[in-house]
């Protein structure tokens, strides 16, 4: 049951460098991100799967030296589009038409509405919108990781400009949003592992409007 797995997961502070996550588990975690819902179905972000030890050492150095980045076996980097362009919007609409094998007038009208709006907006506004879509995928990847009993620690504690440079993201029209080390918890040395999960109770978190 997913809720049981979500109770099992926590922001792992110490990962066992001797244990690697299998490729099939990583692929399912990444696939959860690929299948995430996004505004207008544009998927305005990409996921980098970083295993190269030297690259991860560089990322660790600009991420407060958080050990999970190198102790885990994989590092996911969620990178959002730096802007919405006509080419990017058209690519996704054309892909839908190709896969579904049909052109729909309402769908094409919707394309034109986006083309008349998104590319004309401020680039920073568009990036922030794209980053919010990436966060939906981050959540689903974390849930899938929990389902796989893979430890995953989402992090914003890094220098985005430096990470963009390390991975050459700006050249591809991308900006880093979140990183997630994947691995297996090492209870010895992890102060958080045995502490009870704390969340606000339902009556402080949910408002029922009947």
Backbone as JSON, one array per atom type, in Angstrom:
{
  "sequence": "XXXXXXXXXXXXXXXXXXXXXXXXXXXXXXXXXXXXXXXXXXXXXXXXXXXXXXXXXXXXXXXXXXXXXXXXXXXXXXXXXXXXXXXXXXXXXXXXXXXXXXXXXXXXXXXXXXXXXXXXXXXXXXXXXXXXXXXXXXXXXXXXXXXXXXXXXXXXXXXXXXXXXXXXXXXXXXXXXXXXXXXXXXXXXXXXXXXXXXXXXXXXXXXXXX",
  "N": [[0.84, -1.19, 0.0], [0.55, 2.2, -0.86], [0.46, 4.31, 1.05], [1.58, 3.15, 3.3], [4.19, 2.82, 2.44], [4.9, 5.49, 2.13], [4.89, 6.3, 4.76], [7.06, 4.85, 5.54], [9.22, 6.05, 4.23], [11.73, 8.62, 4.51], [13.64, 11.66, 4.81], [16.48, 10.68, 4.03], [19.56, 10.8, 5.66], [22.02, 9.59, 5.69], [23.53, 7.55, 3.42], [24.29, 4.26, 2.25], [27.28, 3.68, 0.79], [28.07, 1.31, -0.31], [25.96, 0.01, -1.37], [24.07, -0.27, -4.23], [21.45, 1.11, -6.19], [19.34, -0.78, -8.25], [19.28, -0.83, -11.85], [16.75, -1.23, -12.99], [14.96, -0.41, -11.01], [15.64, 2.3, -10.82], [14.88, 3.13, -13.38], [12.11, 2.83, -13.23], [11.5, 4.73, -11.31], [12.25, 7.06, -12.64], [10.51, 6.84, -14.79], [8.09, 7.32, -13.54], [8.26, 10.05, -13.18], [8.26, 10.83, -15.86], [5.69, 10.19, -16.6], [4.18, 11.98, -15.24], [1.53, 14.35, -14.63], [1.24, 17.44, -16.42], [0.93, 20.97, -16.97], [-1.11, 21.7, -19.66], [-0.02, 19.51, -20.85], [2.65, 19.82, -21.6], [5.1, 18.98, -20.6], [7.41, 20.51, -19.46], [10.19, 20.15, -18.7], [13.22, 18.31, -17.93], [14.89, 15.24, -16.99], [17.91, 14.43, -15.53], [20.03, 11.68, -15.1], [22.49, 11.03, -13.03], [25.41, 9.29, -12.71], [28.12, 9.31, -12.86], [31.04, 9.39, -11.0], [32.92, 11.52, -10.7], [31.55, 13.74, -11.64], [29.48, 13.84, -9.81], [30.91, 14.4, -7.51], [31.7, 17.0, -8.06], [29.21, 18.23, -8.05], [28.45, 17.78, -5.41], [30.22, 19.49, -4.11], [29.15, 21.97, -4.61], [26.86, 21.87, -3.27], [26.58, 22.18, -0.51], [28.16, 20.15, 0.44], [26.73, 17.8, 0.89], [26.51, 14.53, 1.84], [24.98, 12.48, 0.76], [24.85, 12.8, -1.95], [27.09, 11.7, -3.13], [27.32, 9.3, -1.75], [25.02, 7.9, -2.32], [23.87, 5.88, -5.11], [22.9, 6.91, -7.44], [22.06, 10.07, -8.91], [19.4, 12.16, -9.35], [18.59, 14.85, -11.4], [16.41, 17.41, -11.75], [15.46, 19.46, -14.28], [14.18, 22.43, -15.46], [12.53, 23.93, -18.33], [13.95, 26.91, -19.57], [12.38, 28.78, -20.71], [9.26, 29.25, -22.43], [8.88, 28.45, -25.74], [7.89, 28.93, -29.18], [8.75, 26.79, -30.75], [9.1, 24.74, -28.85], [6.52, 24.42, -27.82], [5.11, 23.76, -30.17], [6.4, 21.36, -30.82], [5.5, 19.56, -28.83], [2.72, 19.56, -29.29], [2.68, 18.62, -31.93], [3.74, 16.09, -31.48], [1.72, 14.87, -29.99], [-0.28, 14.77, -31.98], [0.98, 13.07, -33.78], [1.31, 10.66, -32.33], [-1.34, 10.02, -31.68], [-2.48, 9.97, -34.14], [-4.3, 11.65, -35.36], [-5.81, 14.78, -36.19], [-7.17, 17.34, -34.32], [-9.63, 19.8, -34.25], [-10.3, 21.41, -32.04], [-8.1, 20.94, -30.42], [-6.06, 22.03, -32.0], [-6.85, 24.68, -32.01], [-6.41, 25.22, -29.36], [-3.65, 24.99, -29.28], [-2.92, 27.26, -30.78], [-3.82, 29.23, -29.07], [-2.07, 28.96, -26.89], [0.34, 29.53, -28.19], [-0.03, 32.17, -28.76], [0.19, 33.27, -26.33], [2.06, 32.16, -24.26], [4.88, 32.34, -25.29], [5.21, 35.1, -25.39], [5.34, 36.0, -22.84], [7.17, 37.04, -19.87], [10.42, 35.68, -19.53], [11.41, 34.71, -17.06], [9.06, 34.36, -15.61], [7.91, 32.34, -17.13], [9.83, 30.3, -16.74], [9.49, 29.85, -13.98], [6.91, 28.86, -13.95], [7.31, 26.51, -15.42], [9.05, 25.21, -13.66], [7.34, 24.66, -11.54], [5.81, 22.68, -12.68], [7.72, 20.71, -12.89], [8.02, 20.06, -10.22], [5.74, 18.59, -9.66], [6.36, 16.2, -10.9], [8.61, 15.53, -9.4], [7.42, 14.87, -6.95], [5.99, 12.54, -7.67], [8.09, 10.86, -8.42], [9.38, 10.58, -5.95], [7.38, 9.22, -4.57], [7.27, 6.84, -6.08], [9.86, 5.91, -5.62], [9.68, 5.37, -2.88], [7.8, 3.32, -3.01], [9.38, 1.42, -4.23], [11.05, 0.93, -2.2], [13.38, 2.39, -2.1], [15.69, 4.71, -0.95], [15.3, 8.21, -1.03], [16.22, 11.54, -1.25], [15.03, 14.62, -1.51], [16.45, 17.69, -2.62], [17.05, 21.15, -2.38], [19.18, 22.52, -1.69], [21.57, 23.71, -3.12], [23.83, 25.35, -5.41], [22.28, 26.74, -7.98], [23.2, 28.03, -10.38], [25.83, 27.13, -10.59], [25.44, 24.37, -10.77], [24.03, 24.27, -13.16], [26.07, 25.01, -14.85], [27.93, 22.9, -14.53], [26.57, 20.73, -15.66], [26.0, 21.7, -18.13], [23.53, 22.89, -18.68], [22.3, 25.37, -19.36], [23.02, 25.77, -21.99], [21.33, 24.07, -23.23], [18.93, 25.2, -22.87], [17.86, 24.92, -20.32], [17.23, 24.94, -16.74], [18.36, 24.15, -13.51], [16.36, 22.65, -10.94], [15.59, 20.85, -8.79], [17.39, 18.36, -6.94], [17.81, 14.84, -6.49], [19.23, 12.48, -4.6], [19.59, 8.95, -4.9], [19.51, 5.92, -3.11], [20.46, 3.63, -0.49], [19.54, 3.53, 2.87], [21.83, 4.0, 5.56], [21.8, 3.05, 8.65], [23.6, 3.42, 10.82], [25.04, 6.3, 11.87], [23.09, 7.94, 10.87], [21.15, 10.3, 12.07], [18.44, 10.65, 11.89], [17.08, 8.34, 11.29], [15.65, 6.62, 13.09], [13.74, 8.19, 14.22], [10.42, 9.27, 14.93], [8.05, 9.86, 12.35], [6.89, 13.1, 11.74], [4.03, 14.89, 11.21], [1.58, 17.44, 10.68], [-1.53, 16.94, 12.36], [-4.64, 15.71, 10.9], [-6.79, 17.48, 11.42], [-5.55, 19.89, 11.59], [-4.63, 20.3, 9.14], [-6.34, 19.73, 7.0], [-9.19, 21.16, 5.55], [-12.55, 20.7, 5.47], [-15.0, 21.42, 3.18], [-18.3, 21.51, 3.05]],
  "CA": [[0.0, 0.0, 0.0], [1.4, 3.39, -1.01], [0.54, 5.09, 2.3], [2.55, 2.47, 4.17], [5.52, 3.14, 1.92], [5.17, 6.9, 2.42], [5.25, 6.34, 6.17], [8.4, 4.24, 5.65], [10.26, 6.92, 3.69], [12.12, 9.84, 5.22], [14.75, 12.34, 4.14], [17.67, 9.94, 4.48], [20.74, 11.64, 5.86], [23.24, 8.8, 5.47], [23.32, 6.44, 2.51], [25.35, 3.26, 2.24], [27.95, 3.74, -0.52], [28.33, -0.05, -0.81], [24.72, -0.53, -1.94], [23.63, 0.47, -5.42], [20.09, 0.89, -6.65], [19.36, -1.48, -9.54], [18.86, -0.01, -12.99], [15.31, -1.34, -13.25], [14.28, 0.45, -10.04], [15.87, 3.69, -11.23], [14.07, 3.41, -14.56], [10.71, 2.99, -12.82], [11.42, 6.02, -10.61], [12.29, 8.08, -13.68], [9.28, 6.71, -15.57], [7.03, 8.0, -12.79], [8.4, 11.47, -13.52], [7.87, 11.01, -17.26], [4.24, 10.04, -16.7], [3.53, 12.99, -14.39], [0.71, 15.35, -15.31], [1.8, 18.78, -16.51], [0.03, 21.96, -17.55], [-1.26, 21.58, -21.12], [0.72, 18.34, -21.32], [3.86, 20.27, -22.28], [6.31, 18.38, -20.01], [8.45, 21.53, -19.64], [11.38, 19.86, -17.89], [13.91, 17.06, -18.24], [15.53, 14.6, -15.84], [19.27, 13.89, -15.74], [20.41, 10.6, -14.18], [23.94, 11.2, -12.94], [26.12, 8.24, -11.97], [29.56, 9.58, -12.96], [31.54, 9.79, -9.67], [33.59, 12.82, -10.74], [30.52, 14.76, -11.79], [28.75, 13.93, -8.54], [31.81, 15.09, -6.56], [31.6, 18.43, -8.38], [27.9, 18.69, -7.59], [28.5, 17.79, -3.95], [30.99, 20.66, -3.67], [28.32, 23.18, -4.71], [25.6, 21.52, -2.62], [26.82, 22.12, 0.94], [28.87, 18.9, 0.74], [25.79, 16.79, 1.39], [27.16, 13.25, 1.52], [24.1, 11.57, 0.0], [25.07, 13.0, -3.39], [28.11, 10.76, -3.57], [27.13, 8.0, -1.11], [24.0, 7.21, -3.1], [24.41, 5.35, -6.37], [22.38, 7.71, -8.55], [21.58, 11.4, -8.58], [18.47, 12.7, -10.32], [18.54, 16.3, -11.5], [15.23, 17.89, -12.46], [15.82, 20.74, -14.92], [13.02, 22.99, -16.15], [12.77, 24.81, -19.46], [14.21, 28.29, -19.18], [11.35, 29.63, -21.32], [8.37, 28.59, -23.39], [9.08, 28.96, -27.09], [6.98, 28.36, -30.17], [9.27, 25.48, -31.16], [8.84, 23.75, -27.8], [5.08, 24.18, -27.78], [4.73, 23.04, -31.39], [6.93, 20.0, -30.75], [4.62, 18.73, -28.01], [1.44, 19.4, -29.98], [2.92, 17.74, -33.07], [3.94, 14.74, -30.95], [0.38, 14.35, -29.68], [-0.94, 14.45, -33.24], [1.66, 11.91, -34.37], [1.02, 9.45, -31.55], [-2.77, 9.71, -31.74], [-2.83, 9.76, -35.53], [-5.47, 12.43, -35.74], [-5.74, 16.21, -35.89], [-8.43, 17.76, -33.73], [-9.76, 21.25, -34.4], [-10.23, 22.03, -30.72], [-6.7, 20.83, -29.98], [-5.28, 23.0, -32.77], [-7.21, 26.0, -31.49], [-5.72, 25.35, -28.07], [-2.24, 25.25, -29.64], [-2.79, 28.66, -31.18], [-4.01, 30.05, -27.87], [-0.81, 28.94, -26.14], [1.36, 30.22, -28.99], [-0.3, 33.6, -28.69], [0.31, 33.71, -24.94], [3.25, 31.78, -23.5], [6.18, 32.87, -25.73], [5.27, 36.55, -25.22], [5.47, 36.33, -21.43], [8.52, 37.18, -19.34], [11.11, 34.39, -19.47], [11.48, 34.26, -15.68], [7.72, 33.88, -15.28], [7.75, 31.04, -17.78], [10.67, 29.33, -16.04], [8.87, 29.51, -12.7], [5.78, 28.0, -14.27], [7.86, 25.21, -15.79], [9.6, 24.6, -12.45], [6.23, 24.11, -10.76], [5.44, 21.41, -13.31], [8.76, 19.74, -12.51], [7.78, 19.63, -8.84], [4.75, 17.52, -9.68], [7.1, 14.99, -11.23], [9.45, 15.21, -8.24], [6.59, 14.17, -5.98], [5.69, 11.19, -8.13], [9.32, 10.07, -8.33], [9.58, 10.25, -4.55], [6.41, 8.18, -4.22], [7.71, 5.6, -6.71], [11.04, 5.46, -4.88], [9.19, 4.76, -1.64], [7.18, 2.06, -3.39], [10.48, 0.5, -4.53], [11.88, 0.89, -0.99], [14.65, 3.08, -2.39], [15.74, 5.99, -0.24], [15.41, 9.36, -1.92], [16.23, 12.76, -0.45], [14.96, 15.81, -2.38], [17.31, 18.78, -2.16], [17.19, 22.44, -3.05], [20.37, 23.13, -1.11], [22.71, 23.71, -4.04], [23.95, 26.58, -6.19], [21.73, 26.4, -9.3], [24.03, 28.5, -11.49], [26.98, 26.24, -10.69], [24.99, 23.07, -11.27], [23.74, 24.47, -14.58], [27.35, 25.02, -15.57], [28.53, 21.57, -14.48], [25.86, 19.83, -16.57], [25.77, 22.36, -19.41], [22.08, 23.0, -18.83], [21.87, 26.61, -20.02], [23.19, 25.6, -23.43], [20.19, 23.3, -23.71], [17.71, 25.92, -22.53], [17.33, 24.35, -19.09], [17.73, 25.45, -15.46], [18.16, 23.14, -12.47], [15.29, 22.93, -9.99], [15.7, 19.98, -7.61], [18.19, 17.15, -7.11], [17.38, 13.74, -5.61], [20.09, 11.3, -4.51], [18.93, 7.67, -4.68], [20.4, 4.94, -2.51], [19.89, 2.85, 0.61], [19.89, 4.11, 4.17], [22.83, 3.39, 6.44], [21.32, 3.51, 9.96], [24.7, 3.93, 11.64], [25.46, 7.63, 11.44], [21.95, 8.73, 10.42], [20.45, 10.7, 13.28], [17.0, 10.76, 11.65], [16.5, 7.08, 10.84], [14.73, 5.98, 14.04], [12.82, 9.16, 14.8], [9.06, 9.15, 14.43], [7.66, 10.84, 11.33], [6.02, 14.12, 12.32], [3.23, 15.69, 10.3], [0.42, 18.01, 11.36], [-2.71, 16.07, 12.31], [-5.59, 16.04, 9.85], [-7.63, 18.63, 11.73], [-4.76, 21.1, 11.4], [-4.09, 20.27, 7.77], [-7.4, 19.59, 6.02], [-10.45, 21.85, 5.78], [-13.65, 20.13, 4.71], [-16.03, 22.38, 2.79], [-19.44, 20.67, 2.72]],
  "C": [[0.88, 1.24, 0.0], [1.54, 4.16, 0.3], [1.52, 4.46, 3.28], [3.97, 2.81, 3.73], [5.89, 4.6, 2.21], [5.48, 7.1, 3.9], [6.64, 5.78, 6.41], [9.49, 5.23, 5.24], [10.54, 8.1, 4.62], [13.28, 10.45, 4.45], [16.08, 11.77, 4.64], [18.9, 10.83, 4.53], [22.05, 10.91, 5.59], [22.91, 7.61, 4.59], [24.54, 5.53, 2.5], [26.02, 3.24, 0.88], [28.22, 2.36, -1.12], [27.1, -0.66, -1.48], [24.24, 0.35, -3.09], [22.18, 0.12, -5.75], [20.14, 0.25, -8.03], [18.81, -0.58, -10.64], [17.36, -0.07, -13.22], [14.51, -0.49, -12.27], [14.43, 1.92, -10.42], [14.98, 4.04, -12.42], [12.61, 3.6, -14.19], [10.51, 4.32, -12.08], [11.41, 7.16, -11.61], [11.02, 8.05, -14.53], [8.1, 7.37, -14.87], [7.06, 9.49, -13.07], [7.93, 11.73, -14.95], [6.36, 10.98, -17.43], [3.47, 11.09, -15.9], [2.64, 13.91, -15.21], [1.4, 16.7, -15.32], [0.8, 19.7, -17.2], [0.05, 21.89, -19.07], [-0.48, 20.41, -21.7], [2.06, 18.67, -21.95], [5.14, 19.6, -21.77], [7.51, 19.34, -20.09], [9.67, 21.34, -18.73], [12.0, 18.56, -18.38], [14.54, 16.52, -16.97], [16.9, 14.06, -16.27], [19.52, 12.82, -14.68], [21.93, 10.57, -14.15], [24.53, 10.08, -12.09], [27.63, 8.49, -11.96], [30.09, 10.1, -11.62], [32.18, 11.17, -9.66], [32.57, 13.95, -10.85], [29.77, 14.94, -10.47], [29.61, 14.6, -7.46], [31.74, 16.6, -6.8], [30.27, 19.0, -7.87], [27.86, 18.76, -6.06], [29.17, 19.06, -3.43], [30.17, 21.94, -3.73], [26.95, 22.96, -4.07], [25.83, 21.26, -1.13], [27.46, 20.8, 1.37], [27.96, 17.84, 1.37], [26.21, 15.41, 0.88], [26.29, 12.33, 0.68], [24.36, 11.66, -1.5], [26.1, 12.02, -3.93], [27.97, 9.38, -2.92], [26.02, 7.21, -1.78], [24.59, 6.75, -4.42], [23.99, 6.16, -7.59], [21.95, 9.08, -8.04], [20.66, 11.86, -9.7], [18.51, 14.22, -10.25], [17.33, 16.68, -12.34], [15.53, 19.3, -12.97], [14.66, 21.23, -15.76], [13.45, 23.8, -17.36], [13.02, 26.23, -18.95], [13.18, 29.25, -19.74], [10.44, 28.74, -22.16], [8.58, 29.26, -24.75], [8.07, 28.31, -28.03], [7.44, 26.97, -30.59], [8.93, 24.41, -30.14], [7.36, 23.41, -27.73], [4.64, 23.36, -28.99], [5.21, 21.59, -31.35], [5.99, 19.09, -29.98], [3.26, 18.52, -28.68], [1.58, 18.49, -31.19], [3.09, 16.29, -32.61], [2.6, 14.1, -30.61], [-0.34, 13.92, -30.95], [-0.34, 13.19, -33.88], [1.27, 10.63, -33.65], [-0.45, 9.05, -31.69], [-3.28, 9.52, -33.16], [-4.05, 10.52, -36.0], [-5.22, 13.89, -35.39], [-7.12, 16.67, -35.45], [-8.52, 19.28, -33.76], [-9.66, 21.97, -33.05], [-8.82, 22.04, -30.18], [-5.84, 21.86, -30.71], [-5.61, 24.43, -32.35], [-6.51, 26.27, -30.17], [-4.23, 25.64, -28.29], [-2.05, 26.73, -29.94], [-2.97, 29.61, -30.0], [-2.72, 30.11, -27.04], [0.28, 29.7, -26.88], [1.19, 31.73, -28.93], [-0.07, 34.16, -27.29], [1.69, 33.43, -24.35], [4.56, 32.42, -23.99], [6.32, 34.38, -25.53], [5.46, 36.95, -23.75], [6.95, 36.46, -21.04], [9.16, 35.82, -19.15], [11.18, 33.85, -18.04], [10.13, 33.72, -15.22], [7.48, 32.5, -15.88], [8.6, 29.96, -17.12], [10.02, 28.89, -14.73], [7.65, 28.62, -12.9], [6.26, 26.59, -14.61], [8.4, 24.47, -14.57], [8.5, 24.0, -11.59], [5.74, 22.79, -11.37], [6.45, 20.32, -12.94], [8.52, 19.21, -11.1], [6.71, 18.55, -8.76], [5.44, 16.19, -9.94], [8.02, 14.56, -10.1], [8.64, 14.41, -7.22], [6.29, 12.74, -6.4], [6.93, 10.29, -8.11], [9.62, 9.66, -6.88], [8.63, 9.14, -4.1], [6.82, 6.83, -4.82], [8.94, 5.03, -6.01], [10.63, 4.78, -3.58], [8.57, 3.41, -1.93], [8.23, 0.99, -3.67], [11.36, 0.24, -3.31], [13.31, 1.33, -1.3], [14.62, 4.41, -1.65], [16.04, 7.12, -1.21], [15.26, 10.63, -1.09], [16.19, 13.97, -1.37], [15.74, 16.97, -1.78], [17.17, 20.01, -3.04], [18.47, 23.14, -2.61], [21.58, 22.98, -2.02], [22.72, 25.04, -4.77], [23.48, 26.29, -7.62], [22.61, 26.82, -10.46], [25.23, 27.58, -11.69], [26.58, 24.87, -11.23], [24.65, 23.16, -12.76], [25.02, 24.42, -15.4], [27.97, 23.63, -15.63], [27.89, 20.65, -15.52], [25.58, 20.46, -17.94], [24.29, 22.57, -19.71], [21.65, 24.24, -19.62], [21.99, 26.51, -21.53], [22.04, 24.84, -24.05], [18.86, 23.96, -23.34], [17.04, 25.4, -21.28], [17.94, 25.03, -17.87], [17.4, 24.43, -14.38], [17.14, 23.6, -11.45], [15.49, 22.18, -8.68], [16.65, 18.85, -7.94], [17.72, 16.11, -6.1], [18.42, 12.62, -5.65], [19.23, 10.05, -4.25], [19.93, 6.69, -4.1], [19.68, 4.15, -1.44], [20.44, 3.37, 1.93], [20.96, 3.3, 4.89], [22.52, 3.87, 7.86], [22.42, 4.06, 10.86], [25.14, 5.28, 11.07], [24.32, 8.49, 10.91], [21.08, 9.05, 11.62], [18.93, 10.67, 13.13], [16.31, 9.4, 11.51], [15.46, 6.51, 11.79], [13.75, 6.95, 14.68], [11.44, 9.03, 14.15], [8.78, 10.24, 13.39], [6.67, 11.81, 11.96], [5.35, 14.91, 11.2], [2.08, 16.3, 11.1], [-0.76, 17.05, 11.29], [-3.73, 16.58, 11.31], [-6.38, 17.31, 10.16], [-6.88, 19.95, 11.66], [-4.28, 21.27, 9.96], [-5.18, 20.31, 6.7], [-8.61, 20.4, 6.45], [-11.51, 21.25, 4.88], [-14.71, 21.21, 4.43], [-17.22, 21.57, 2.26], [-20.64, 21.48, 2.29]]
}
